[in-house]
């Protein structure tokens, strides 16, 4: 009868170890998948998937997508740009393909 209890104890221990290993494998797969996605998407436009290019506009570093024209600013970049001559950079940036307004 003592062997039955030891066998049961061993079975429960094996089941516990199996569950722990299964959870660790699932966690490792999830982390590997997340890292793969991060590696594939690094420096890519979230809209069109093109490689993002680093550009400098008025001394402020920006990231720009050559495919769709999207622009990404750092945390303080918009504030820096707004402190500069706002009318000039705003007109150049957003109205570059429009005809100039008569003065």
C-alpha angles and dihedrals in degrees: 000000000000090000092058092058092046090049091050091047090050091048092051090048091050091048091051092049090047091054092047092050092046090053091048092050091050090049092049091049091050092049091047091050092049091049092049091051090047091050093048094047098042111126092359129127111254090214105049105005097238119143111268116235125214112233135172120227118185090340094308118116113232136172116232132185113223091201104056101007095242116161128206123199129198121241096275101025097096091051091050091049093047091053090057123075093307098190094053098047093040093052093045094047102042104024101038095120096042124090113262115261116248113250 
